[in-house]
Amino acid sequence: KVSAGKLDFISSMESSTSSSPSAAAPRETRGSLVVFRGLPGTGKSYLIQKVIERVSEMGSRFRVARVSRDELRSLVIHKPTFETEEKHLIDGLLATMSDVMLERGYTVFVDGCSFTRKASLDLFVDVASSRGIAWSLIECHCDSQIAISRIVKDKIEGNHPAKDRDEQLYWRCKRQYEESGYENCPQMLRVDTTPESRTDTKHNVNRVVKFISREDCDNGRRCLRQQRIASFFDSSSLKNIFRIFSTIAALGLLARKCGKSSVES
């Protein structure tokens, strides 16, 4: 038996395909991608839940879908191993599902992923950018002790589908956590989820809803191009290219000197 929570992403997809089985959504209902990133216990899922509740009250402007690595893995894999290869498999499925929902005009919330590695985050950003669809990155952070206390509480109560989620996982993810590369992009919003009062939660929800309601798809594509260009110029690939051209130039100079010497002799 599968719980209703685990079927969130399936029910969203069924409702979309029933309303428009073969055609993409018209431009006025064009969707967007909202990716939540952060270490375990930073409150991503809770914040998403509250944001979706608020967005759902805003009428037909938003058609909402939610996909979650943790829930999809527990649904389709009988005995998850929580290994890297398995996570890559599930992420591929999530990206495909997100692409389908975006095509049909849904605002897709990506949950259940820490995205400690930049490459795993880029997979989802590329899905939206390849379609020219707006995307947002919400990075959640909080005090380590608060995050761990949340993890322990969920573990005791059995509230979380990821059975490998414990304090050791938190510190392992923290050691592996990479910069997203989008820190200077207008598509990224950092949210401090340390406060836990209703007022603080409402403030964070309002910030996120306002942020994802903007329309700056062109800025998103431009930011992605700039980020990739900067990454290329900082990479070893460019240095290798310079080395190759330098070597060719040196060999050409040597060849000319050898040719001149043979003519003189």
Disulfide bonds with the S-S distance in Angstrom:
Cys185-Cys223 1.60
